[in-house]
Amino acid sequence: MYKLKKSALPLYIQLYTQIKEDIINNILKANTKLPSIRKMSSDYKISKTTVESAYSQLYAEGYIESHPQSGYYVSKDVIQNFTTFPIKNSNQQIEKMYKYDFYQAKHSEDVFPKKLWSKLHSKAISSINFGSYPNKQGDLSLRKELSSYLSKSRAVICDEEQIVICSGFSDSMFIISNILKEFCSSIAIEYPGYKVVQEVFSLQNYKITNIPILRNGIDLKALKQTKSKLIYVTPSHQYPTGKTIPISKRIDLINWACDNDAYIIEDDYDSELSYNNRPIPSLQGINDNQRVIYSGTFSKALSPAIRVSYIVLPKKLISMYKKIFYFSFSGVPIDIQKSLELFIKEGYWDKHIRKMRTLNKKKHDLMKKAIKEYLEDSVEIIREGSGLTILIKSKININWEKLHLLLEEKSIKVYSTTYDSNLNDNTIYLGFGGFKEDEISIAVKSFATVWFQSIKNTN
Ligand SMILES: Cc1ncc(COP(=O)(O)O)c(C=O)c1O
């Protein structure tokens, strides 16, 4: 039975959609004869034209076929094609919305300056020449703004010619992995570290070597033993441990790269958000050795939704980029690039960062207080004081499976440092960015209730 309602959608679209769904879901099987147009029209009290239009759309898209003098039948081919698609699981693919989501790279809705952005966006629109292609590497004026911001705030040594605007970190890594393919076939990465790097470089057939993190960052001895010519690091704020590579080790790392004709990928993903100390200057800016590929993002301080990241390439690599990617345009839409350019140029970016530092410090302190109050001595805080998250380690015996089930039941989502959220490594991220200030305490309290219900029964 089809449900046809008086709604904004024309009746023939409603009928077409419902029949189509029945076909896709195998309720209407291959070769099934559809009711005649006359019968449909009298059963549902709709005009013959409505039924005709619905059938004709289904026919045009190949869901049904017409058998002369007999009528319409469900097409055999379409069923066979569709059963290979994960239609039945399509609900599982929709991201679940959690009541309390402790994701470490999220902002609450109120943080993004929507009104200002839409004002800048309309100004940006009027400045865009929609009749021509944009700059492949990313809008030149945006790159100029970015290069002066990076040199002022992160001590990065670069000019706009070295910057490529990318659509998120994985895109940045995709470009780098392609440029360096001819130069090396393996990459050393921090362990534990940000899994996306491993995923992208594995896809490009790089051999991955994990380098342990010591008290003061990456284990250089282990790196030297690998003979690798490429290393990925998060020197200012190691992900996920939060450790900082001290200056002496930074210089050792650069010397290693110079001596071995190697490259360092510096992921400076959240340094501008430091609130307990001034941001540590970038590794790239220590000297102009042309050995460091600098990677940054607007996700942490502005918005993860706009998908803007960037890379600063050594001069030699920028000419390789131009050769390899001569056919490719930055994936960031020009209106977003232009709005961002105005946001930086007109001084809003600097103000926004200052606002974010104050707000994040407040949220961080509220989260820390709530952890102490509700989780008491059952956890140890192993990373705090910057970014959008506090990392905790369990000091009690937790039944992780039970915890996972109970959290799902209560619609609470926390994340492990293994990134894929199997809660089995004893450490958990409690991200605070996604909550408003007054939600933090209640979110931690709800988590703590489930936490204590999940203590392992040792009897
Ligand atoms: C270590 C690390 N690098 C980079 C990023 C930035 O990712 P994107 O620019 O794709 O939002 C993140 C975001 O969470 C991160 O944790």
Ligand as a Chemical Component Dictionary entry (heavy atoms), coordinates in Angstrom:
data_LIG
# 
_chem_comp.id                   LIG 
_chem_comp.type                 NON-POLYMER 
_chem_comp.pdbx_formal_charge   0 
_chem_comp.three_letter_code    LIG 
# 
loop_
_chem_comp_atom.comp_id 
_chem_comp_atom.atom_id 
_chem_comp_atom.alt_atom_id 
_chem_comp_atom.type_symbol 
_chem_comp_atom.charge 
_chem_comp_atom.model_Cartn_x 
_chem_comp_atom.model_Cartn_y 
_chem_comp_atom.model_Cartn_z 
_chem_comp_atom.pdbx_ordinal 
LIG C1 C1 C 0 47.063 15.330 14.791 1  
LIG C2 C2 C 0 46.089 16.035 13.904 2  
LIG N1 N1 N 0 46.540 16.552 12.766 3  
LIG C3 C3 C 0 45.725 17.229 11.926 4  
LIG C4 C4 C 0 44.391 17.397 12.216 5  
LIG C5 C5 C 0 43.547 18.230 11.287 6  
LIG O1 O1 O 0 42.675 17.559 10.530 7  
LIG P1 P1 P 0 41.740 18.319 9.474  8  
LIG O2 O2 O 0 42.486 19.483 8.896  9  
LIG O3 O3 O 0 41.473 17.277 8.444  10 
LIG O4 O4 O 0 40.504 18.724 10.180 11 
LIG C6 C6 C 0 43.867 16.870 13.394 12 
LIG C7 C7 C 0 42.435 17.002 13.705 13 
LIG O5 O5 O 0 41.898 16.418 14.588 14 
LIG C8 C8 C 0 44.747 16.175 14.268 15 
LIG O6 O6 O 0 44.301 15.654 15.415 16 
# 
loop_
_chem_comp_bond.comp_id 
_chem_comp_bond.atom_id_1 
_chem_comp_bond.atom_id_2 
_chem_comp_bond.value_order 
_chem_comp_bond.pdbx_ordinal 
LIG C1 C2 SING 1  
LIG C2 N1 SING 2  
LIG C2 C8 DOUB 3  
LIG N1 C3 DOUB 4  
LIG C3 C4 SING 5  
LIG C4 C5 SING 6  
LIG C4 C6 DOUB 7  
LIG C5 O1 SING 8  
LIG O1 P1 SING 9  
LIG P1 O2 DOUB 10 
LIG P1 O3 SING 11 
LIG P1 O4 SING 12 
LIG C6 C7 SING 13 
LIG C6 C8 SING 14 
LIG C7 O5 DOUB 15 
LIG C8 O6 SING 16 
# 
